[in-house]
Amino acid sequence: CALAAEDIALSIVYEDDSLAVVFKPSGMVVHPAAGNPSGTLVNALLYRLDNLSGIGGEKRPGLVHRIDKDTSGLLLIAKDDRAHVSLAEQIKAHTVERAYLAVCIGSFKQAEGTIDAPIGRHLADRKKMAIRPDGRQAVTHYQVLKPLRGCALIRARLETGRTHQIRVHMASIGHPVLGDPVYGPKKSPWPVKGGQLLHAAVIGFDHPVTGERLRFEAPPEARFLNWVERLKMC
């Protein structure tokens, strides 16, 4: 059945005839799927925007890329197929700037680093991703911005965009994202509710029509900022 346009509050950071940049709050699913037939970002987009590209299919109109349900932040939306093709090619060529903020568990020995480890579907649990030799190339660059009590605020820059990439990569080096129910520790000393403290803070790309370089930045939600404040070292 056709997707319904739903009057859901949505922050549109930028919009023109070709594309839009929107802020997805944590807790919102990006597109309808089993268990989430409505109330998604796509339902909101159908109501708010006059056009959406059709390349992604009926269930994913306009979506050039995705972020997880409990991750907040900026998403790029294509309003026509020409824009969609251009933006998708830029992502494939690794020329789209995508930077995230995350609170990760543990004290980092290095102030910055690069994780280059292929990611594929977990062999035992199909809902999870894992580092696998036969997985797809995945590269994450990280930088510690601020040491916190038992944690650190980091900035992670994606070179590739695999499913759960930052969450899997940071967990693989012993620094899972705080509040991550899938890749984090079974028992965390901090009772974070609402999922992982991960935020898509920056998106930068070349405009599909004008060629102009555009860059947008958005601060994290109050939930994220409150935890950073709470974990600050005296």
N, C-alpha and C positions, 0 to 999 in steps of 0.2 A: 504494500500500500504506500501511497505517496506520503512523504514527510510533511508534517504540519508546521506552519509558521507559528511560533509562540512568543507572546509578549513577555520576554524575560529581560530583566535589566542587564545591559551590556555596555561596557566602556569602550568606545571607539576612539582610538588614539589618533588615527589618521585615516582619511578616505579620499579617493579621487575616482575617476571613471574606470580605472583599471584594477585597483586593488584597495585593500584596507588593512590596517594593523589594529588588532583588538587585544584587550587585556582579558585573559581567561582567569577567573578566580579559582582558588583551590576548591576541590570538592565537586567541580563541574566536569562531567564527561564531555569529550570533544564531539563525538558523533554517535547516533543511535546504534545499539547492538543488543544482543540478548541480555535481558535484565535491565536495560536502560533504553526503552523505546521512545522516551520523550524527555524534555527538560534539559536537553544537551545544548552545547554551543551552536551546533548546526541549526537546531530549531530556532534559536535566538537570531542567528544570521539571516535565516529566511524571512524573518519579520523585519529586521532592521535595515538590511541592504536591498537595493533594487535589483541587483544582478549577482549571480554566482557562477563560476565556471563549472562546466559539466564533466571535465576530464576525470575527476575522482569517482564518478558514478553517482547513482541516485542517493546513496547513503552518506556520501562525503562531498557534497557540492562545495566548491571554493577552497577546500583544504589542500594546502601545498605541503604542510608538515603537521605534526601533532605533538602535544605534550600530555603527560599522564594526568589522570583525573585529579590527583592531590597535589600536582605541581601547578603553581600559579605563573602568570606572566604573559609575555607578548607572543602573538601568533600572526602569521602572514596569511592573508586571505586573497585569493584571486577572483576578480569579478568577471573575467572572460577567459576564454581558452588561450588566447595569445599571451596574456599575462601569466597564466598558469604554466605554460610551456617554458617561458623565459625564466621564471622564478625557480621552477623545478630543475632546470639545467644549471642555474647558478648554485643551487644546493649540491647538485651532483659534482660540480667542478670545485666545490669547497671555497667559493668566493663569498658566500653569505656569512656575515659575522653573527655568531650566536654565543652569547655569554650568559652564564647562570651564576647565581649566588646560592650557596648551600652552607648549612651548619653541619659539620662532620664530626664524628666522635673521635676522641684521642688527641694526643699531642704530636704534631708533625715534626719529624727530624729535619726535613728540608722545607725551605720557604716556598719552593716551587718545584714543579716536575711535570713530566709527560708520561702518560700511560698509553702504551701502544700494544693492545691485546685484542685479538679477534673475538667477536661476540656472536653466539648462536643460541638457538632454543635449548633450554635445559633438557637433558636426556630423560630425567626421571619425572620432572614436574613441568608440564607443557605451558603453565602460566608464567613460568620464570624464564629469564635469560641467563646465560652463563658464559664464561670465557672458555672458548673451545678452539683447538688448533684449526679445525675445519670451518670456523665461523667467518663472518664477514669482517673486513678490516675495520677497526675502531680506534680512534685516537682522541684522547682528552688531555688538554693542557690545564694544569691547575696552579693556583697561587694562593698562599695563605695571606688573608687580609688582616685578620685580627685573632690572636690566641684568646680562647675563652676558657672558662672553668671546665676542664675535662673534655673540651671540644675546640673547634676552630671555625671561624667564618672564612670561607674560601670563595674564590672566583674560579669558575671552570669554563674554559673555552672549547667548544666542540669543533673538531676538524671534520668529523663524520657525524652522522645522526642516527645511530642504531637505537632500537627500542631499549629503554631503561639504561642507556649507555653510562651516564654519570653515576647512577645508583650502583650498577654492576662494577664499574671501574674503581670507584672509591672504596667499595666493600672489599675488592680484591687486594687492596694494599693495606687493609686493616683499619680503614677510616670510613665506615658506612655513614650514610646521611642520617642524621638524627631524626627519629620518628618514622623511619622506613620499616613498614610492617613485613616486608618480603625479604629484604637483603640485610636488615639490621639485626642486632642481637635479640635473642628470645626475650631476655629481661634487660630493660634499659633503666639506668638510674634516674632518668628524667621521663616523667609521664606525658609525653607529647601526644596530643589528640589531633586528629584530622590528617594524619599521614606525614610523609617526609617533608622536611624543611628545605625545599628546593624551589627556586624561582628563576624563571626565564627573564633576565633583566634587560638584555640588549638584543636588538635585531638590526642588522645593517645589510643593504643590498643595492643593486643598481636598478633604477626604475625601468620596467620593461619597454616603455615607450620613449621616454626622454633620455634615458641613459644616465640620468643624474644619480649620484650616490646619496642614498637616504639612510639615516640612522636614528633609531628610536631607543629610548631608555626609560624604564619604569621602576620605581621603588617597590620593594616587597610589601605584602599585606601586613596589617597590624599583628597578626598571629606570629609571623616570622620575626618581626622587629621586637616583639615582646620577649621572645625566647632569647634573642641576642642580648637584650638588656638584662634579662634574668641571669644569664650565664657569664656576664662580664666579671672579670676578676677585679677584686677590690684594689 
